[in-house]
Amino acid sequence: MKRFATMLRSSFESRGHSVEVWSPKACVFKAVPRGPWSKWAGYIDQYLLFPRSVRRALARVSNETLFVFCDQALGPWVPLVCNRPHVIHAHDLLALRSALGQFSENRTALLGRIYQRYIRRGYRRARHFISISNKTREDLHRYGQVQPAISEVVYNGLNYPYERMTRADARRTLLAAGLPVPATGMLLHVGGGQWYKNQAGVLMLYASYAARVPEPLPLLCVSPPASPGLERALARIPSPGRVSFFQGVSEHTLQAAYSYAEALLFPSLAEGFGWPIIEALACGCPVITTDEPPMTEIGGANASYLPRLKSSDNMSDWASHGATVLLKILDRTPEQKETDGELGRAWARRFTADGAIEAYLAIYHRVLAGYGISNAAVVPNDEVAARA
């Protein structure tokens, strides 16, 4: 969210808007030694001290200010400005849906369930929302129980100029970054290791593929190292199959990985948007993902789709089907690969940062107009609200 807020701020300021960021300061948190009480010290900063500073600041803020919340998870602070012009950017409702028991793969503890309801109680006071996908908007209305006056969808724009690199340049970049990639190619997975990224499914799919070819391509995972729970899936990968984990790579290195990979394996159980899908397509990399929104929204006709893996499914059958889809992609002719790559790159060009920013601004002005405010400056935020 800090990156998103920074992007909004720089984009709006470059267009002549005045932006002010409000966020909690780590006062009590800094005064408490690191340990079991650190989390509670942070809560004091966020939920006791910060609201007081916001109320004081509101006294000096023009009534023509628009307050922008960079994430619906900032709901506890929405009541502070819900009677003023405001808008909330909604990214995903996965934490709330988990708290409501929607995902058998991710159970939420009692305190987590209480916390998510607390967040929802706050942002339900809001009336203006921008979601990053139709799926997120649907979840916002269904599970968030909002009653919006404005609820629009603006797809994320690529925040880095991902484009296809030549194979030679991509391999040089990867080797220079310490990523051991063979001349024959590789497969790729990109994710943060969260439960919904389905890393176990990725490894099982790769194991099924590696068992069906004499010389399988290695799998490069740009993600945290495999957790202990994935040891069984790793153990099932037959030799000479190989999986490597790397994290903290630069965006330029990631661009090279997308450009060099023969396919991106991204069979997520759920997403709010699915950045790697559009990043890979922008670099001409084929994508295998899940046949559910928002993955189908972001990939369109340019990705290959697998059924969502459910806890009741036979994972071996699901992985075998995924391996068949992967082999079909790998067996394409050079001409078909070039055609598919160009179609994917053309699709990805729809997802531009400038297009998203202009769409945000148009919605912001609609929100302001609803309060009888015209020709006003507009804003973004980091933790709570930004004023312009």
C-alpha positions in Angstrom: 0.0 0.0 0.0 2.9 2.4 0.6 4.0 1.8 -3.0 0.5 2.4 -4.2 0.2 5.6 -2.2 3.6 6.8 -3.4 2.5 6.1 -7.0 -0.7 8.1 -6.5 1.0 11.0 -4.9 3.7 11.4 -7.5 1.2 11.0 -10.3 -1.3 13.5 -8.9 1.4 16.0 -8.0 2.8 15.8 -11.6 -0.6 16.8 -12.8 -0.7 19.8 -10.6 -2.7 18.5 -7.7 -1.8 19.3 -4.1 -1.4 16.1 -2.0 -1.0 15.6 1.8 -0.5 12.2 3.3 -1.8 11.3 6.7 -0.7 8.1 8.5 -0.1 6.9 12.1 3.2 7.7 13.7 5.1 5.0 15.6 5.2 6.8 18.9 4.4 4.1 21.5 5.7 1.4 19.3 9.2 3.0 19.3 9.1 3.4 23.1 8.3 -0.3 23.7 11.1 -2.8 23.5 10.7 -5.4 20.7 8.8 -8.4 21.9 5.3 -9.6 22.6 4.0 -6.1 23.5 5.2 -4.5 20.2 2.0 -5.4 18.4 -0.2 -3.9 21.1 2.0 -0.7 21.1 1.3 -0.4 17.4 -2.4 -0.7 18.0 -2.3 2.2 20.5 -0.6 4.3 17.8 -3.1 3.4 15.2 -6.4 3.2 17.0 -6.0 5.6 20.0 -3.5 8.3 19.1 -3.9 8.6 15.3 -7.7 9.3 15.4 -7.0 12.2 17.8 -4.4 13.7 15.4 -6.9 13.3 12.5 -9.6 15.1 14.4 -7.2 18.0 15.2 -6.1 18.2 11.6 -9.6 18.3 10.3 -10.1 21.7 11.8 -7.7 23.2 9.4 -8.8 21.3 6.3 -11.0 22.9 3.6 -14.4 21.4 3.1 -13.5 20.9 -0.5 -10.8 18.3 0.4 -11.2 14.8 -0.9 -10.1 12.0 1.4 -8.7 9.0 -0.4 -8.2 5.7 1.4 -5.6 3.5 -0.3 -7.1 0.3 0.9 -10.4 -0.9 2.4 -8.4 -2.4 5.3 -8.1 1.2 6.6 -11.8 1.0 7.4 -11.4 1.8 11.1 -10.6 5.4 10.2 -13.4 5.9 7.6 -15.9 7.2 10.2 -13.6 10.1 10.9 -14.3 11.6 7.4 -17.4 9.7 6.2 -19.4 12.9 6.1 -16.8 14.6 3.9 -15.9 13.9 0.3 -14.1 10.5 0.3 -13.3 7.5 -1.8 -11.9 4.1 -0.9 -9.6 1.9 -3.2 -10.6 -1.7 -2.7 -7.9 -4.3 -3.5 -9.1 -7.6 -2.3 -11.5 -9.1 0.2 -9.6 -12.3 0.9 -9.0 -11.6 4.6 -12.6 -10.9 5.2 -13.8 -13.9 3.2 -11.4 -16.1 5.2 -12.8 -14.7 8.4 -16.3 -15.5 7.1 -15.3 -19.1 6.5 -15.2 -18.9 2.7 -11.9 -20.6 2.3 -11.4 -24.1 3.8 -7.7 -23.7 2.9 -7.3 -20.8 5.3 -9.1 -20.8 8.6 -9.1 -17.5 10.6 -8.7 -17.5 14.4 -11.3 -15.8 16.6 -9.4 -12.5 17.0 -8.8 -12.3 13.3 -12.5 -12.7 12.7 -13.3 -10.0 15.2 -10.7 -7.7 13.6 -12.1 -8.2 10.1 -15.6 -7.3 11.2 -14.2 -4.2 12.9 -12.6 -3.2 9.6 -15.8 -3.8 7.7 -17.9 -1.9 10.2 -15.7 1.1 9.4 -15.7 1.1 5.6 -19.4 0.3 5.5 -19.8 3.9 6.4 -18.2 4.9 3.1 -20.2 5.6 -0.1 -17.6 5.8 -2.8 -15.4 2.9 -3.9 -12.9 2.0 -6.7 -12.2 -1.7 -7.1 -9.2 -3.2 -9.0 -11.4 -5.9 -10.6 -15.0 -6.8 -11.1 -14.4 -9.7 -8.8 -13.2 -7.4 -6.0 -16.2 -5.2 -6.6 -18.5 -8.2 -6.4 -16.9 -9.3 -3.1 -17.1 -5.8 -1.8 -20.8 -5.6 -2.3 -21.6 -9.2 -1.2 -19.2 -9.7 1.7 -18.4 -6.1 2.6 -22.1 -5.3 2.7 -21.5 -1.7 1.4 -24.2 0.5 0.1 -22.3 2.7 -2.4 -23.4 5.8 -4.3 -20.4 5.2 -6.6 -18.7 1.9 -7.1 -16.4 1.6 -10.1 -13.8 -0.7 -11.4 -10.4 0.5 -12.6 -7.9 -2.2 -13.4 -4.4 -1.7 -12.1 -1.9 -0.2 -14.5 1.6 -1.7 -14.8 3.8 0.2 -12.4 7.0 -0.9 -14.3 7.5 -0.8 -18.1 7.5 -4.5 -18.6 8.2 -5.5 -22.2 9.8 -8.4 -24.0 13.6 -8.6 -23.8 15.6 -10.6 -26.3 16.4 -14.1 -25.1 20.1 -13.4 -25.0 19.6 -10.2 -23.0 17.2 -11.9 -20.6 19.6 -14.7 -19.9 22.5 -12.4 -19.3 20.4 -10.4 -16.9 19.3 -13.5 -15.0 22.9 -14.9 -14.8 24.2 -11.5 -13.6 21.6 -11.6 -10.8 22.8 -15.0 -9.7 19.8 -16.9 -11.1 21.2 -20.2 -12.7 19.2 -20.6 -15.8 20.2 -23.1 -18.5 20.4 -22.3 -22.2 17.4 -24.6 -22.8 15.0 -22.4 -20.9 13.0 -22.6 -17.7 9.5 -22.4 -16.2 8.5 -19.6 -13.8 6.3 -19.1 -10.7 5.9 -15.6 -9.1 4.2 -15.2 -5.7 4.6 -14.1 -2.1 4.1 -17.5 -0.6 0.6 -16.7 0.8 -1.8 -19.6 1.1 -3.9 -18.5 -1.9 -0.9 -18.6 -4.2 -1.3 -22.4 -4.2 2.5 -23.1 -4.1 1.8 -26.8 -3.3 -0.3 -27.0 -6.5 2.5 -25.4 -8.5 5.0 -28.0 -7.2 2.7 -30.9 -7.8 2.0 -29.7 -11.4 5.7 -29.3 -12.0 6.3 -32.8 -10.6 3.7 -34.3 -12.9 5.3 -32.5 -15.9 8.8 -33.6 -14.9 7.7 -37.2 -14.7 6.5 -37.1 -18.3 9.6 -35.8 -20.1 13.2 -37.0 -20.1 14.8 -33.5 -19.7 12.3 -31.3 -17.9 13.0 -27.5 -17.8 13.8 -26.3 -14.3 11.3 -24.3 -12.3 12.3 -20.9 -11.0 10.1 -19.6 -8.1 10.4 -15.9 -7.5 9.0 -16.3 -4.0 10.0 -17.0 -0.4 11.7 -20.3 0.2 9.4 -23.3 0.4 7.8 -23.7 3.9 8.2 -27.0 5.8 4.7 -27.9 4.8 5.8 -28.1 1.1 8.6 -30.7 1.8 6.3 -33.5 0.6 5.5 -31.8 -2.7 9.2 -31.1 -3.3 10.1 -34.7 -2.5 7.8 -35.9 -5.3 9.7 -34.0 -8.0 11.6 -36.7 -10.0 15.2 -36.2 -11.1 16.4 -34.4 -13.2 13.6 -31.9 -12.3 14.8 -29.0 -10.3 13.2 -26.2 -8.3 15.0 -23.0 -7.2 13.6 -20.3 -4.9 14.7 -16.6 -5.1 13.3 -13.5 -3.6 14.1 -9.8 -3.5 14.8 -9.6 -7.2 14.7 -6.3 -9.0 11.9 -5.5 -11.4 14.4 -5.5 -14.2 15.4 -9.0 -13.3 11.8 -10.1 -13.0 11.2 -8.7 -16.5 14.1 -10.8 -17.7 12.6 -13.9 -16.0 9.2 -13.3 -17.7 10.9 -12.8 -21.0 13.1 -16.0 -20.7 10.5 -18.3 -19.2 8.6 -20.8 -21.4 5.5 -20.4 -19.2 4.4 -18.8 -16.0 2.7 -21.2 -13.5 0.1 -19.2 -11.6 -2.8 -21.4 -10.5 -3.9 -19.2 -7.6 -6.8 -20.2 -5.4 -7.9 -16.6 -5.2 -6.7 -13.1 -6.1 -7.8 -9.5 -6.0 -6.1 -8.8 -9.3 -3.2 -11.0 -10.2 -0.2 -8.8 -11.1 2.0 -11.6 -12.5 -0.6 -12.5 -15.2 -0.4 -9.2 -16.9 3.3 -8.7 -16.2 4.1 -12.0 -17.9 1.8 -11.3 -20.9 3.5 -7.9 -21.3 6.8 -9.8 -21.8 5.3 -12.3 -24.2 5.3 -15.1 -21.6 2.5 -17.7 -21.7 0.4 -17.9 -18.6 -1.3 -20.9 -16.9 -3.7 -19.7 -14.3 -7.0 -20.5 -12.7 -10.3 -20.5 -14.6 -12.1 -18.1 -12.2 -12.3 -14.3 -11.9 -10.3 -12.1 -11.5 -7.7 -14.3 -13.2 -10.0 -14.7 -16.2 -10.6 -10.9 -16.2 -6.9 -10.1 -16.3 -5.8 -12.9 -18.6 -8.7 -12.7 -21.0 -8.3 -15.0 -24.1 -4.5 -14.8 -23.8 -4.0 -17.2 -20.9 -4.5 -21.0 -20.4 -6.8 -22.0 -17.6 -7.0 -24.8 -15.1 -10.0 -25.6 -12.8 -9.6 -24.1 -9.3 -8.0 -26.7 -7.0 -10.4 -27.6 -4.2 -9.6 -29.4 -1.0 -11.9 -32.2 -2.1 -10.1 -32.7 -5.4 -7.6 -35.4 -6.2 -4.4 -33.3 -6.5 -2.6 -35.9 -8.7 -5.4 -35.7 -11.3 -5.5 -31.9 -11.1 -1.7 -31.8 -11.5 -1.7 -34.2 -14.4 -4.2 -32.1 -16.2 -2.1 -29.0 -15.6 1.0 -30.9 -16.9 -0.9 -31.7 -20.1 -1.8 -28.0 -20.6 1.8 -27.1 -20.0 3.1 -29.6 -22.5 0.7 -28.3 -25.1 2.2 -24.8 -24.6 5.8 -26.1 -24.8 5.0 -28.0 -28.0 3.9 -25.0 -30.0 5.7 -24.1 -33.2 8.0 -21.1 -33.2 5.4 -19.3 -35.4 2.6 -20.0 -33.0 4.7 -18.8 -30.1 5.4 -15.5 -31.8 1.7 -15.0 -32.7 0.6 -15.8 -29.1 3.3 -13.6 -27.6 2.2 -10.6 -29.7 -1.5 -11.1 -28.8 -0.5 -11.2 -25.1 1.6 -8.1 -25.4 -1.2 -6.3 -27.2 -3.6 -7.2 -24.5 -1.2 -6.1 -21.8 -1.0 -2.6 -23.3 -4.5 -2.0 -22.0 -3.2 -1.9 -18.5 -1.3 1.4 -18.3 -0.5 3.4 -15.2 -1.5 6.7 -16.9 -4.9 5.2 -17.9 -5.6 4.1 -14.4 -4.6 7.5 -12.9 -6.8 9.4 -15.4 -9.7 7.0 -14.5 -9.1 7.6 -10.8 -9.2 11.4 -11.3 -12.4 11.2 -13.3 -14.1 9.3 -10.5 -12.7 11.6 -7.9 -14.3 14.6 -9.7 -17.6 12.7 -9.8 -17.4 12.2 -6.1 -16.6 15.9 -5.5 -19.5 16.9 -7.8 -21.8 14.9 -5.7 -20.9 17.2 -2.8 -21.5 20.3 -5.0 -17.8 20.8 -5.4 -16.4 21.5 -8.9 -12.9 22.3 -10.2 -11.4 21.1 -7.0 -8.0 19.6 -6.5 -7.8 15.9 -5.8 -5.7 13.4 -3.6 -4.2 10.0 -2.5 -3.1 8.4 0.7 -0.8 6.1 2.6 -2.4 4.8 5.7 -5.6 6.9 6.0 -6.3 9.8 3.9 -4.5 12.2 1.7 -5.9 15.6 1.2 -5.6 17.8 -1.9 
